[in-house]
């Protein structure tokens, strides 16, 4: 009697389901990669169409085409001033990372520091930073320093809060076990607390880098002699509204690029904490 080597129908159906799931996951990943570009392009097209259909004056709301013409005309001032804003933002952001990480570790590790400093930090964060800029001008004069300090002040608080939360979430039972094994408080923070706080830390970086641009441009509009904020103030005084919007778009692009850099570093550093982030993954275990 000849041997029947035809695969079972159930197994063939299972293989088809797996192939369909894999193909669906690939299509989903391609859609996720293209979706930001599609949404951005659609937004600008809708903006352009609305300006043309409703005949909106460029003084009120310039069309993207007018903004593009302004960017092509004033590309050199936009480039130099955007580099200045990027430099001041990165300097303030770097200071916020250093001091925020140190203070967050200290607050998260000590209950006394938490109760002593937290009310002061909350009160200081509640003060509008635009009200602090004139004081910085009195102390440091007009220029780069007030912009750097404002970027630092506005991005400092999220880092402190998230790092302190990550350090404080170490279970008391785990601390007790480590102490029983002879670990010092510094060892607990270095080997357990800091790894536990890393996802919180990178989550705060993605917030802080975007608001740091707000601080820099805020200071440049009030007390700057260069930068995107200063350029926008000069352009608005000359009623060059497309150039003002060009400055906004350049700032948004820089913010998105810095956010992407923060996400890339986060994925490389704390990939172990990103369970379930890749929604397009397909598990074929047990099939």
C-alpha positions in Angstrom: 0.0 0.0 0.0 1.6 3.3 -1.0 2.5 5.8 1.7 0.4 9.0 1.8 2.8 12.0 2.3 0.3 14.7 1.7 0.5 17.2 4.6 -2.5 17.3 6.9 -5.2 19.8 5.9 -5.1 21.4 9.4 -1.4 22.1 9.1 -1.7 23.7 5.7 -4.5 26.0 7.0 -2.3 26.9 10.0 0.6 27.8 7.6 -1.7 30.0 5.6 -2.9 31.8 8.7 0.7 32.4 9.7 1.6 33.7 6.3 -1.4 36.0 6.3 -0.5 37.3 9.7 3.1 38.0 8.6 1.9 39.8 5.5 -0.5 41.9 7.5 2.2 42.8 10.0 4.5 43.9 7.1 1.7 46.0 5.6 1.1 47.6 9.0 4.7 48.4 9.5 4.9 50.0 6.0 1.8 52.0 6.8 3.2 53.1 10.1 6.4 54.3 8.4 4.5 56.3 5.8 1.7 57.6 8.0 3.6 60.6 9.5 4.6 61.8 6.0 1.0 61.3 4.7 -0.6 63.2 7.5 1.9 66.0 7.3 1.5 66.3 3.5 -2.3 66.1 3.9 -2.2 68.9 6.5 -0.3 71.2 4.3 -2.5 70.4 1.3 -5.6 71.1 3.3 -4.0 74.4 4.6 -3.2 75.5 1.0 -6.6 74.6 -0.3 -8.3 76.5 2.6 -6.3 79.6 1.9 -7.1 79.6 -1.8 -10.8 78.6 -1.5 -11.6 81.1 1.2 -9.2 83.8 -0.2 -7.5 84.3 3.1 -5.2 87.3 3.1 -1.4 86.4 3.6 -1.3 89.0 6.4 -3.8 86.8 8.3 -2.8 83.3 7.4 -0.2 82.8 4.6 -0.5 79.7 2.5 2.2 77.0 2.6 3.3 78.1 -0.9 3.9 81.7 0.4 5.8 80.3 3.4 8.0 78.2 1.1 8.7 81.3 -1.1 9.7 83.2 2.1 11.9 80.3 3.2 13.7 80.3 -0.2 14.1 84.1 -0.1 15.4 84.3 3.5 17.1 80.9 3.7 20.4 82.3 5.0 18.9 84.3 8.0 16.7 81.3 8.8 19.8 79.0 8.7 22.0 81.1 10.9 19.3 82.0 13.4 18.0 78.4 13.6 21.6 77.2 14.4 21.8 79.8 17.1 18.5 78.6 18.6 19.6 75.0 18.3 22.9 75.7 20.1 21.2 77.6 23.0 18.6 74.9 23.3 21.1 72.1 23.4 23.2 73.9 26.0 20.3 74.4 28.3 19.0 70.9 27.7 22.4 69.4 28.5 22.5 71.4 31.8 19.0 70.2 32.6 20.1 66.6 32.0 23.1 66.9 34.3 21.4 68.8 37.2 18.1 67.1 36.7 19.6 63.6 36.9 21.7 64.4 40.0 18.8 66.1 41.8 16.3 63.4 40.8 18.5 60.6 42.1 19.0 62.5 45.4 15.3 63.2 45.8 14.2 59.7 44.9 16.7 58.2 47.3 16.0 60.3 50.3 12.6 60.9 51.9 13.9 63.9 53.8 15.1 65.6 50.6 11.8 64.7 48.9 9.7 66.4 51.5 12.1 69.3 51.8 12.7 70.2 48.2 9.6 69.1 46.4 7.4 72.0 47.5 10.1 74.4 46.4 10.5 72.8 43.0 6.7 72.8 42.4 6.5 76.5 43.4 9.4 77.4 41.1 8.0 75.4 38.2 4.6 77.2 38.6 6.3 80.6 38.0 5.9 81.6 34.3 9.4 81.6 32.8 8.6 84.6 30.7 8.5 86.5 34.0 12.0 85.3 34.8 13.6 86.5 31.5 13.7 90.2 32.5 15.5 89.2 35.7 18.0 87.2 33.7 18.5 90.2 31.4 19.3 92.4 34.4 21.8 89.8 35.7 23.4 88.6 32.4 22.5 91.2 29.8 20.9 90.6 26.4 22.2 87.7 24.3 22.8 84.0 24.5 23.0 83.4 28.3 19.3 84.3 29.1 18.2 81.9 26.4 20.4 79.1 27.7 19.2 79.6 31.2 15.5 79.8 30.2 15.8 76.5 28.2 17.5 75.0 31.3 14.8 76.2 33.7 11.9 75.1 31.6 13.2 71.6 30.8 14.7 70.9 34.3 11.5 70.0 36.2 10.3 67.1 34.0 13.7 65.3 34.3 13.8 65.7 38.1 10.3 64.4 38.6 10.6 61.4 36.3 14.1 60.3 37.6 12.9 60.7 41.2 9.9 58.6 40.5 12.0 55.9 38.9 14.4 55.7 41.8 11.5 55.8 44.4 9.7 52.9 42.7 12.3 50.3 43.8 10.4 47.9 46.0 11.2 48.1 49.8 11.4 44.3 49.9 14.2 44.4 47.2 16.0 47.1 49.2 15.8 45.0 52.3 17.2 41.9 50.6 20.0 43.8 49.0 20.9 45.4 52.4 20.9 41.9 54.0 23.3 40.8 51.3 25.7 43.6 52.2 24.8 46.1 49.5 25.4 49.8 50.4 22.9 52.5 49.5 25.1 53.6 46.7 25.2 50.1 45.3 21.4 49.9 45.4 21.0 53.1 43.5 23.7 52.3 40.9 22.7 48.7 40.2 19.0 48.7 40.8 17.7 52.3 41.1 19.3 53.8 38.0 18.3 50.9 35.6 14.8 51.1 37.0 14.7 54.9 36.4 16.0 54.7 32.8 12.6 54.4 31.1 11.3 57.3 33.2 14.4 59.3 32.4 14.1 58.9 28.6 10.4 59.6 28.8 11.3 62.9 30.5 13.9 63.7 27.8 11.3 63.4 25.0 9.2 66.0 26.9 12.1 68.2 28.0 13.8 68.6 24.6 10.6 70.0 23.1 9.9 72.4 25.8 13.5 73.5 25.8 12.9 75.1 22.4 10.0 77.0 23.9 12.3 78.4 26.6 15.0 79.4 24.1 12.6 81.1 21.7 10.7 82.8 24.5 14.0 84.3 25.8 15.0 85.3 22.2 11.8 87.2 21.6 12.2 89.1 24.9 15.9 89.6 25.2 17.7 88.2 22.1 19.8 89.8 19.4 19.8 86.6 17.3 17.9 83.3 17.0 14.6 82.2 15.6 12.7 84.1 18.3 14.5 87.4 17.4 14.0 86.7 13.7 10.2 86.3 14.2 10.0 89.5 16.2 11.8 91.4 13.5 9.7 89.8 10.8 6.4 90.7 12.6 7.5 94.3 13.1 8.0 94.4 9.3 4.6 92.7 8.7 6.4 89.8 7.0 3.9 87.2 8.2 5.1 84.3 5.9 8.6 84.7 7.4 7.1 84.4 10.9 5.4 81.2 10.0 8.6 80.0 8.4 10.3 80.5 11.7 7.6 78.4 13.4 8.0 75.6 10.9 11.8 75.5 11.2 11.4 75.3 15.0 8.9 72.5 14.7 11.2 70.6 12.4 14.1 71.0 14.9 11.9 69.8 17.7 10.8 66.7 15.7 14.4 65.9 14.8 15.5 66.1 18.4 12.6 64.0 19.5 13.6 61.3 17.0 17.1 61.4 18.3 15.9 60.9 21.9 13.6 58.0 20.8 16.5 56.3 18.9 18.8 56.6 22.0 15.9 55.3 24.2 15.4 52.2 22.0 19.1 51.4 21.9 19.5 51.9 25.7 16.3 50.7 27.3 15.0 48.3 24.7 14.4 45.7 27.4 11.7 47.9 28.9 9.8 48.3 25.6 7.6 45.2 25.8 4.7 45.3 23.4 5.9 48.4 21.6 6.1 46.7 18.2 2.5 46.1 17.5 3.4 44.6 14.1 5.2 41.7 15.6 3.6 38.3 15.1 4.1 35.4 17.4 4.0 32.0 15.8 4.8 30.0 18.9 2.7 27.0 19.3 1.4 27.0 15.7 
